Structure formats: structure tokens, C-alpha cells
Amino acid sequence: MSESERRETSVGPVLQPTPFGRAVVAAIQAENDDVVVRDEGAYIRVHTPCVCRLTKAEIEAQLGEVVRFPGDLEVAMPSFSGLVEMTDTGAMWWRASEPKPDTPR
């Protein structure tokens, strides 16, 4: 798959490069396959193919502390690609051209 094809089918958050943002990246890497992370200095872009899932429990495991979810994520995520659904237990991004997948874990 070419880089442009990968971008067209990828979804995920753009995060601030803070300890919380890096914990979100680690949680996404733990919970998804084929994760591509681009650290752009001022922000971190995370891409997964078609669907990206994230759970509050995995962020807390990465940080070692309780997080306010989705509030803490919303503050650390200035942008994202795809559509997003956030609940009090997880978040999920998916391609706008596809039907919504099963809900977050």
C-alpha cells in the first residue's frame, strides 16, 4: 500500500506531545494493529487502518493513574482523522465512508 493510499484509509487522533498524549499513543499501540505514529514535534499524529480503538482502562494502565474520560482526551486531542465516538469507557475513530463499527470496548 502506498503512503497516499494509507493516509486515505487511516484514522486516528492528533495529540499534544505531553505525558498524557504519549500514554494515549502507547494505549493505541497496545490495542490496535498496524499503528503508525508520526511525531511532528508540536503534535503526534496516530494512524491506524480503517478503525482505531482506545480504552480508558488502557490509558490508565499506561499512566498508572485514574483519568477523566473522555474529558482528558478531548483536551489533549486538538484534531483527528475520520469520525469519532467517545464514551466514558473508550473512544473509536473510523472512516467516514464506512458504516460505524461495533462500539468501543
C-alpha atoms as one frame of an Amber mdcrd trajectory, in Angstrom:
protein
   0.000   0.000   0.000   1.391   3.394  -0.956   1.738   6.235   1.546  -1.147
   8.156  -0.059  -3.408   5.056  -0.001  -2.509   4.503   3.659  -3.435   8.102
   4.502  -6.773   7.783   2.701  -7.785   4.719   4.710  -6.227   5.677   8.058
  -7.984   7.196  11.049  -6.937   8.313  14.496  -6.136  11.212  16.804  -3.694
  14.077  16.634  -2.319  14.553  20.146  -0.310  17.063  22.111   3.175  15.694
  22.967   2.521  15.582  26.725   2.871  12.614  29.097  -0.884  12.057  28.725
  -0.678  12.253  24.921   2.188   9.756  24.890   0.179   7.428  27.162  -2.688
   7.592  24.658  -0.247   6.672  21.868   1.037   3.706  23.892  -2.530   2.604
  24.663  -3.496   2.769  20.986  -0.395   0.765  20.080  -1.372  -1.856  22.683
  -4.949  -2.122  21.444  -4.620  -1.902  17.648  -2.638  -3.487  14.835  -0.611
  -1.634  12.192  -0.343   1.618  14.164   1.740   4.353  12.552   2.933   7.165
  14.828   4.388  10.376  13.416   5.963  12.670  15.997   5.895  16.089  14.365
   7.406  17.893  17.364   4.451  20.164  18.139   1.996  17.272  17.869   1.824
  13.492  17.455  -0.290  12.043  14.650  -1.566   8.476  15.121  -2.893   6.435
  12.178  -4.498   3.010  12.115  -6.159   1.375   9.120  -9.944   1.947   8.968
 -10.720   1.729  12.745  -8.810   2.914  15.809  -9.955   1.828  19.263  -8.869
   3.173  22.641  -9.997   2.313  26.152  -9.853   4.363  29.332  -8.547   1.271
  31.135  -5.516   1.003  28.837  -4.658   4.705  29.201  -4.850   4.299  32.980
  -2.611   1.226  32.756  -0.072   3.207  30.715  -0.165   6.240  33.047  -0.579
   4.410  36.333  -3.290   6.816  37.423  -7.011   7.464  37.015  -8.036   9.686
  34.102 -11.199  11.665  33.489 -12.564  10.243  30.266 -13.329  11.462  27.690
 -12.561  14.949  29.084  -8.805  14.438  29.422  -8.655  13.038  25.884 -10.593
  15.962  24.434  -8.143  18.449  25.974  -5.100  16.579  24.601  -6.557  15.976
  21.120  -6.721  19.151  19.010  -7.658  17.197  15.877  -8.317  13.743  14.429
  -8.986  11.996  11.145 -12.196  10.095  10.473 -15.311  10.141  12.606 -15.042
   9.723  16.367 -17.276   8.383  19.117 -16.337   8.833  22.763 -17.943   7.246
  25.792 -16.954   7.168  29.442 -15.001   3.929  28.812 -13.434   4.376  25.394
 -13.090   6.097  22.070 -13.250   4.884  18.497 -12.338   6.521  15.200 -13.480
   5.140  11.831 -13.592   6.137   8.178 -16.438   8.467   7.289 -17.089   6.455
   4.116 -17.704   3.251   6.116 -20.568   2.194   8.387 -19.907   2.658  12.085
 -18.137  -0.429  13.522 -19.058  -2.099  16.792 -18.891   0.299  19.710 -15.706
   0.911  21.698 -14.655  -1.817  24.109
